[in-house]
Amino acid sequence: MDNTAIIARLRELGPLPDDGTSGIDTFPLNEFDSLLQELTEPLEVRHALDLINLGPPADTSSYEVEWALVHAAESISAEALGDILPLANDTEVKRIIEIRLANYYKKRT
């Protein structure tokens, strides 16, 4: 399966639910995580935005699977990430990447 097909399937599954809610009980977390592991680099910028939008709500977790989304999205350049973050939904993945980007730019100065 290529990245476009993987992203399409992830979007069908929907965003990660908060692991503190009952939605996590029926969410196909193993399939979601397995699909993330199949992604290959280079990732297209639009795919990175899709991944950011698939994160759980801000300030929540999904058994830390959101970190796989963070790492995959971060495979694009810091500049491209900075450009797409304003377009992203308010997810935990976006929140984490914003912090990491701020730290990255702080270290560069």
ZIJO-V574621 format. One record per residue. N is the residue number from 1. RES is the residue in one small letter. PHI is phi in degrees with one decimal (none if undefined). NEAR is the number of other ideal C-beta (glycine too) atoms within 8 Angstrom. Layout:
BEGIN
n=N res=RES phi=PHI near=NEAR
n=N res=RES phi=PHI near=NEAR
END
This chain:
BEGIN
n=1 res=m phi=none near=5
n=2 res=d phi=-86.2 near=5
n=3 res=n phi=-57.3 near=10
n=4 res=t phi=-62.7 near=7
n=5 res=a phi=-68.0 near=8
n=6 res=i phi=-63.5 near=12
n=7 res=i phi=-61.6 near=11
n=8 res=a phi=-60.6 near=8
n=9 res=r phi=-67.4 near=10
n=10 res=l phi=-59.7 near=13
n=11 res=r phi=-65.4 near=9
n=12 res=e phi=-62.7 near=6
n=13 res=l phi=-67.5 near=10
n=14 res=g phi=94.6 near=6
n=15 res=p phi=-64.0 near=8
n=16 res=l phi=-62.4 near=12
n=17 res=p phi=-83.9 near=10
n=18 res=d phi=-64.7 near=11
n=19 res=d phi=-71.3 near=10
n=20 res=g phi=-92.9 near=6
n=21 res=t phi=-116.1 near=7
n=22 res=s phi=-69.9 near=5
n=23 res=g phi=-59.2 near=8
n=24 res=i phi=-68.5 near=13
n=25 res=d phi=-64.8 near=5
n=26 res=t phi=-108.6 near=5
n=27 res=f phi=-75.6 near=12
n=28 res=p phi=-77.7 near=6
n=29 res=l phi=-61.2 near=11
n=30 res=n phi=-64.2 near=6
n=31 res=e phi=-63.7 near=8
n=32 res=f phi=-57.5 near=13
n=33 res=d phi=-64.6 near=10
n=34 res=s phi=-61.9 near=8
n=35 res=l phi=-62.3 near=12
n=36 res=l phi=-60.0 near=12
n=37 res=q phi=-69.6 near=7
n=38 res=e phi=-84.4 near=8
n=39 res=l phi=-61.7 near=11
n=40 res=t phi=-121.1 near=5
n=41 res=e phi=-92.1 near=5
n=42 res=p phi=-81.0 near=5
n=43 res=l phi=-92.0 near=14
n=44 res=e phi=-75.7 near=7
n=45 res=v phi=-57.5 near=10
n=46 res=r phi=-64.0 near=6
n=47 res=h phi=-70.6 near=12
n=48 res=a phi=-61.4 near=16
n=49 res=l phi=-63.4 near=11
n=50 res=d phi=-58.5 near=11
n=51 res=l phi=-64.3 near=15
n=52 res=i phi=-59.5 near=17
n=53 res=n phi=-71.9 near=10
n=54 res=l phi=-88.6 near=13
n=55 res=g phi=-70.6 near=15
n=56 res=p phi=-70.4 near=14
n=57 res=p phi=-54.0 near=8
n=58 res=a phi=-53.7 near=8
n=59 res=d phi=65.3 near=5
n=60 res=t phi=-131.3 near=10
n=61 res=s phi=-138.0 near=10
n=62 res=s phi=-129.1 near=15
n=63 res=y phi=52.5 near=7
n=64 res=e phi=66.6 near=6
n=65 res=v phi=-64.2 near=12
n=66 res=e phi=-58.4 near=15
n=67 res=w phi=-66.5 near=8
n=68 res=a phi=-64.6 near=10
n=69 res=l phi=-65.4 near=15
n=70 res=v phi=-58.5 near=13
n=71 res=h phi=-64.0 near=8
n=72 res=a phi=-65.7 near=12
n=73 res=a phi=-63.1 near=14
n=74 res=e phi=-74.1 near=9
n=75 res=s phi=-75.9 near=9
n=76 res=i phi=-90.1 near=10
n=77 res=s phi=-66.7 near=5
n=78 res=a phi=-60.0 near=8
n=79 res=e phi=-64.7 near=6
n=80 res=a phi=-65.4 near=10
n=81 res=l phi=-60.5 near=14
n=82 res=g phi=-59.8 near=8
n=83 res=d phi=-71.3 near=8
n=84 res=i phi=-91.0 near=12
n=85 res=l phi=-56.3 near=12
n=86 res=p phi=-63.1 near=5
n=87 res=l phi=-87.9 near=5
n=88 res=a phi=-81.0 near=12
n=89 res=n phi=-67.8 near=6
n=90 res=d phi=-81.2 near=7
n=91 res=t phi=-118.7 near=16
n=92 res=e phi=-64.5 near=13
n=93 res=v phi=-62.8 near=16
n=94 res=k phi=-60.6 near=14
n=95 res=r phi=-59.6 near=11
n=96 res=i phi=-64.0 near=11
n=97 res=i phi=-65.0 near=14
n=98 res=e phi=-58.8 near=9
n=99 res=i phi=-64.3 near=8
n=100 res=r phi=-66.0 near=10
n=101 res=l phi=-65.9 near=12
n=102 res=a phi=-60.0 near=8
n=103 res=n phi=-65.5 near=8
n=104 res=y phi=-60.1 near=9
n=105 res=y phi=-70.3 near=9
n=106 res=k phi=-64.4 near=7
n=107 res=k phi=-68.5 near=6
n=108 res=r phi=-78.9 near=5
n=109 res=t phi=-101.0 near=4
END
